[in-house]
C-alpha cells in the first residue's frame, strides 16, 4: 500500500509563510516532525511517498533535515517495517537531496516529475546493478538473480537482502515449485 504525503500541503498548513520553498533547517525539522508523527501510525509494509510536486526550491539544510534524517531513522528501525520513496522531484530538488543523502551514505528511491524512477544517494555498483535488474524485471528471486548474473546463490541472496535492509526493494514470501521463496520487487 502506498500512502502519499503532500509536502506542499504540510508546508502551507504548518509553516504558512506563503512560500512553496523548503528552506532552513528549522522549517525542515517542523515538517519532519509532522511526517514522523503520521509515519509511525502507518500500517506495516506501507510505502510512504513524499510528494515534492508542489514544492519549489529545496535547500541542502532542509533536504538533510527532512529526507536524510527520515531515511536514517527508517534504517535504524524507528518506524517499523515501512518504506520511504520520493515523488514529483525536479532536477534542482534532486541535486540538493542527493548531496544530503550522499554525505550520510544513504540512498532512497525517487520518481521524477517525468515519471522516471531513479536511485538517489550512495549505493555500491554491484547493488545498483542488482537494483536495476529488479526494476527492469519487476520481481526477482535469488535463483533468478544467480541465473541472470552468473552468481553463486549465497551471493545473490546477500545482495537481495542488503537491498531490502536499505529499504530500496520490497520482500515478499511466495510459493514456487512447492516451496517458499523470497521475491524482491521495486517500490
N, C-alpha and C positions, 0 to 999 in steps of 0.2 A: 504494500500500500504506500503510495506517495502522497505526502502532505506538503503543500506549498505555503511558505511564509513570505508574504509580500513585504519586502523591506521598505518600499516607499510608504506603504500604509502604516507600518510601525514608526517610521521616521516622522511622518506627518502627525500621527496621533500623540506621540510621546515627546518629541523634540519640539515640534510645532513652530519652527522658525521660518517656515515658508520655503525653505531650500529643498532641492532634490539631491543635494550632495551629501555624501557620507564623509565627513571630515572631523578630525580631532579624536584623540584617544578617549576623552571624556564622553562624547556622544556615542562612540563605539561601545564603550562599557555599558552605557544605559541600554542600548539596543541589544547587546549580547545578553544582558541580564533578563530582558523580556523574552528573548528567544529561549534561553535556558529554562526559565520557569515553565514554559509550554512544552519544550522538548522532553523534559523529564517525564511528562504525563503521557506522551505518545506511546502507542502500542509497540511492544517488542517486535523487531523486524521491520519497522517503518523506515521509509526513505524520506528524509526531510529535505525538501528543495528550498534553498534560499534564493528567492527570485529578485534579481537585480534590474529587471527590465524598466522599472520606473525611476531608477536612480541615475544621476548624472555622474559626477566625479566620485571616485573612492580613493582617498589618500592612503598612504602607506600605514600611518598610525591607526586609522580606523580599520583597514584591512587586517592588520595584525590583531587588533582588539576583538574584532568580530570573528573573522574566518579562522585565523591561525589558532586562536585560543579555543574556539569551539571544536576544531578538528583535534587539537592536542588533548582536550578533555574527553572527547569521544573515544580516542585511542586508549586513554587511561581507564576507561570503563565507567566513567561518571554518569553516563546517560543510558547505560544498559546496552542491549543488542539493537542498535539503530545505525542508520547510515546518514551521511550528510552529502549533498551534492549542491552545486551552484548552477543556477539557470539565468538566462536572459542577459548574459555578460556581453559587453562590447570590448574591443581591443584595449582601450585605455584602462578600463577597470581590471581587466585580466592582468595587465602588467604589474600593477601595484599589489594585487592579491598574490600573484605568483612570487614576487620578491618576498613578501611576508611569509609565505609558506616555505620557500627555499631556505630562508635564514633560520628556520626552526626544523629543517629537514623533514617536512611534512608534504603530503600530497592529497589531492581531492579531485573527484571527477566534476567536470563542468560541461554544461551545454551552452554554447554561444548563441547570440541572437540569430545567427544564420542556421541554427539547429544542429551544427556540427558538435559532436561530443569530443572532448579532449581532456587530457590529464594536466592539472596544474600542480607545480611544485616539484619536489625531488623524488625520483624513483630510479633505481639502478636499471641498466639497459636490459638485462635478461627478464626482469619483472615487467618492464614496459612492453617488451616483445610478447610476453605471455598475455598481458592485459589486452594488447591489440588483437591477439588471436581470439580471445574470449569475446571481445566486441564484434569482431568480424563473424564469428560463428554463432553468436547468440547464447551459446551454452557449451560447456566443455567439462569432461571428467579427467582425472589423472591419466587414465588409459588413453583417452583421445589425445591429450597433450603429449604423452610419450610417443604415440604413433606419428603425430604431426611434426614433432620437432626432433625425433630420434633420441629421446631422453630416457634414462632409467626411470622406473616407476616411482622410486622414492624421491628422486629429484623433481619429478612432475608434481607429486603430492605436496612437497615442501613449497614449491613456487606458488601453487594454488592456495595453500593455507596462508602463506605470507601475504598474498593479495587480499585475502579475506580478513586477516588480522588488521590490515591497514584500512579496512572498511571500503575498499575500492571495488569489490565484487560481492555478490550475494551467494551464499552457500545453501543449497537445498538438498535434502535427503531424497533419493529416488530409488525405485526398484527397477533393476535391469537384469535380465537373464537369471531371474530367480534370486538375486542377491541385492543388497542395498549398497549404493554408491553415493558419494558426494558429487553433485553437479554444481558448477560455478557459472553464474550469469552476470552480465553487466548491470549496473544500476540503471 
